Amino acid sequence: MEEYFICPECGSDDVEVIKERGRELTLRCNECGNVWIITLPKLIKVPLIVSKHERSFRTSVELPEGEEIRVGDIVETEDDEVRITGIELEGDRRVERAEIGEIRTLWGESLTYPKVIKVSIYLPKGVTQAFKVKVGRDEEFVVGEVLEVGGYTFRIEKIKTETKMLRHGGARADKIVSIMGHSILRARARRSLEIY
């Protein structure tokens, strides 16, 4: 875990470690010459289950003892960035936030994998065609946008995010659970989505 330090005198981040003894560091600011000592918090290895679509992997992450972590926070493992989606304490109790030392297991979603979103296209006669599509996490989707999936062209009417249903506006794919809309004929799609 890479550390960044700020000089308490001048606020510069041009700081170098000049001495290291265990968790105690002596630092010097290259801007103003200030020298000070800090003690890094003890790191605790916390079990982490990382979801990569339908597959999950067991790993662990080292986090500073005594600090608080919340659902939605992002942690770094050796080879991934993971958004925390669940925190489990002893007795299988799930909470929205907890102190690092209390946690039995963290659950998270890999941010290096593309996002998988459900798409429901409403066809004539009450038929619904459903797909799962793979998109970049930074892609934006907007109500009213015309898309193509699996040979069907449709206009987005609703976007379900992790927290609400949108009938206006848009959202980043990273926060979207599903997209819904009616099929349309003779319309040109703005983009085509890849089926997962």
C-alpha positions as CSV (number, residue, x, y, z in Angstrom):
1,M,0.0,0.0,0.0
2,E,1.6,3.3,-1.1
3,E,1.5,6.1,1.4
4,Y,1.3,9.8,0.7
5,F,2.3,12.4,3.2
6,I,1.6,16.1,3.5
7,C,4.0,18.5,5.3
8,P,2.2,19.9,8.4
9,E,4.1,23.2,8.1
10,C,3.7,24.2,4.4
11,G,1.2,21.7,3.0
12,S,3.5,20.4,0.3
13,D,3.3,16.7,-0.8
14,D,7.0,16.7,-1.9
15,V,7.9,14.6,1.2
16,E,10.6,11.9,1.5
17,V,11.1,9.2,4.1
18,I,14.6,9.7,5.6
19,K,14.5,7.0,8.3
20,E,12.3,4.0,8.8
21,R,12.1,1.9,12.0
22,G,9.2,-0.5,12.1
23,R,6.1,1.6,11.7
24,E,7.8,4.7,12.8
25,L,8.9,7.0,9.9
26,T,11.0,10.1,10.0
27,L,9.9,12.4,7.1
28,R,11.4,15.5,5.5
29,C,9.6,18.1,3.4
30,N,11.7,19.0,0.3
31,E,10.0,22.4,0.0
32,C,10.5,23.9,3.5
33,G,13.0,21.4,5.1
34,N,10.6,20.5,8.0
35,V,11.4,17.2,9.6
36,W,8.8,15.2,11.7
37,I,8.1,11.7,12.9
38,I,4.9,9.7,12.4
39,T,3.8,6.2,13.5
40,L,1.9,4.3,10.8
41,P,-1.2,2.4,12.0
42,K,-0.9,-1.4,12.4
43,L,-2.3,-3.2,9.3
44,I,-4.8,-6.0,9.7
45,K,-5.4,-8.7,7.1
46,V,-9.1,-8.8,6.4
47,P,-10.7,-11.6,4.3
48,L,-12.3,-10.3,1.1
49,I,-14.6,-12.0,-1.3
50,V,-14.4,-10.4,-4.7
51,S,-17.2,-10.8,-7.3
52,K,-16.3,-10.8,-11.0
53,H,-19.7,-11.3,-12.5
54,E,-21.0,-14.8,-11.8
55,R,-17.6,-15.9,-10.2
56,S,-16.3,-15.0,-6.8
57,F,-12.8,-15.2,-5.5
58,R,-11.5,-15.4,-1.9
59,T,-8.6,-13.1,-1.1
60,S,-7.6,-10.6,1.6
61,V,-6.7,-6.9,2.0
62,E,-4.5,-5.2,4.5
63,L,-6.3,-2.2,6.2
64,P,-5.3,0.1,9.0
65,E,-6.5,-1.0,12.4
66,G,-9.0,1.3,14.0
67,E,-10.2,3.0,10.8
68,E,-13.8,2.8,9.6
69,I,-14.8,1.3,6.3
70,R,-18.2,1.7,4.6
71,V,-20.2,0.0,1.9
72,G,-19.2,1.8,-1.3
73,D,-15.6,2.5,-0.2
74,I,-12.9,1.3,-2.6
75,V,-9.9,-0.8,-1.5
76,E,-6.9,-2.0,-3.4
77,T,-5.7,-5.6,-3.4
78,E,-2.4,-6.7,-5.0
79,D,-3.9,-6.9,-8.5
80,D,-7.4,-5.2,-8.3
81,E,-9.5,-2.3,-7.2
82,V,-12.6,-3.5,-5.3
83,R,-15.7,-1.5,-4.3
84,I,-17.1,-2.8,-1.0
85,T,-20.6,-4.1,-1.4
86,G,-21.0,-5.9,2.0
87,I,-19.5,-5.9,5.5
88,E,-20.0,-9.0,7.7
89,L,-19.4,-9.1,11.4
90,E,-19.3,-12.1,13.8
91,G,-22.6,-14.0,13.9
92,D,-23.2,-13.4,10.1
93,R,-24.4,-9.8,10.9
94,R,-24.4,-7.5,7.9
95,V,-23.8,-3.7,8.5
96,E,-23.2,-0.6,6.3
97,R,-20.0,0.4,8.1
98,A,-17.7,-0.9,10.8
99,E,-14.3,-0.5,12.4
100,I,-11.5,-2.6,10.7
101,G,-10.8,-4.7,13.8
102,E,-14.5,-5.8,14.1
103,I,-14.9,-7.2,10.6
104,R,-15.1,-10.9,9.8
105,T,-15.4,-10.7,6.0
106,L,-15.7,-7.9,3.4
107,W,-17.6,-8.5,0.1
108,G,-16.8,-6.5,-3.0
109,E,-17.1,-6.0,-6.7
110,S,-14.0,-5.9,-9.0
111,L,-13.7,-2.5,-10.7
112,T,-11.3,-3.9,-13.3
113,Y,-14.0,-6.0,-14.9
114,P,-16.6,-4.5,-17.2
115,K,-20.1,-3.9,-15.8
116,V,-22.9,-6.3,-16.7
117,I,-26.3,-4.7,-17.0
118,K,-29.7,-6.3,-17.6
119,V,-31.6,-5.0,-20.6
120,S,-35.4,-5.6,-21.0
121,I,-36.9,-4.8,-24.4
122,Y,-40.7,-4.7,-24.5
123,L,-42.0,-6.1,-27.8
124,P,-45.6,-6.1,-29.3
125,K,-48.2,-8.5,-27.8
126,G,-46.7,-8.3,-24.2
127,V,-43.5,-10.2,-25.1
128,T,-40.3,-9.1,-23.3
129,Q,-36.9,-9.9,-24.7
130,A,-34.2,-9.9,-22.0
131,F,-30.4,-9.7,-22.4
132,K,-27.4,-9.1,-20.2
133,V,-24.9,-6.7,-21.8
134,K,-21.2,-6.0,-21.0
135,V,-20.3,-2.3,-20.9
136,G,-17.4,-0.1,-19.7
137,R,-18.0,1.2,-16.2
138,D,-17.6,4.8,-17.2
139,E,-20.2,4.6,-20.1
140,E,-23.2,6.9,-19.6
141,F,-26.8,5.9,-20.4
142,V,-29.6,8.5,-20.8
143,V,-33.4,8.0,-20.8
144,G,-34.5,8.6,-24.4
145,E,-31.3,7.2,-26.0
146,V,-31.8,4.7,-28.8
147,L,-29.7,1.5,-28.5
148,E,-29.4,-1.8,-30.3
149,V,-29.0,-5.2,-28.7
150,G,-29.1,-8.6,-30.4
151,G,-30.8,-7.2,-33.5
152,Y,-33.5,-5.2,-31.5
153,T,-33.6,-1.4,-31.6
154,F,-35.1,0.2,-28.5
155,R,-35.5,3.6,-26.8
156,I,-34.5,3.7,-23.1
157,E,-37.6,4.5,-21.0
158,K,-36.3,3.6,-17.5
159,I,-32.9,3.1,-15.9
160,K,-32.8,1.2,-12.6
161,T,-29.7,2.2,-10.5
162,E,-28.5,0.7,-7.3
163,T,-30.6,3.3,-5.4
164,K,-33.5,4.4,-7.5
165,M,-35.6,4.2,-10.8
166,L,-34.8,7.0,-13.3
167,R,-37.5,8.1,-15.8
168,H,-35.5,11.2,-16.7
169,G,-31.8,12.0,-17.0
170,G,-29.1,9.4,-17.0
171,A,-26.4,7.5,-15.0
172,R,-23.0,5.9,-15.3
173,A,-23.0,2.2,-16.1
174,D,-21.1,1.6,-12.8
175,K,-24.3,2.4,-10.9
176,I,-26.8,0.9,-13.2
177,V,-28.6,-2.5,-12.5
178,S,-30.9,-2.6,-15.5
179,I,-32.2,-0.6,-18.6
180,M,-35.8,-1.0,-19.9
181,G,-37.6,0.3,-23.0
182,H,-39.9,-0.5,-25.9
183,S,-38.7,-1.8,-29.3
184,I,-38.9,0.7,-32.1
185,L,-38.8,0.3,-35.9
186,R,-37.1,2.5,-38.4
187,A,-34.8,4.2,-35.9
188,R,-31.1,4.4,-36.0
189,A,-29.4,3.2,-32.8
190,R,-26.8,5.6,-31.3
191,R,-24.7,2.5,-30.3
192,S,-24.8,-1.2,-30.2
193,L,-24.3,-3.1,-26.9
194,E,-22.3,-6.3,-26.6
195,I,-24.2,-9.3,-25.2
196,Y,-22.6,-10.9,-22.2
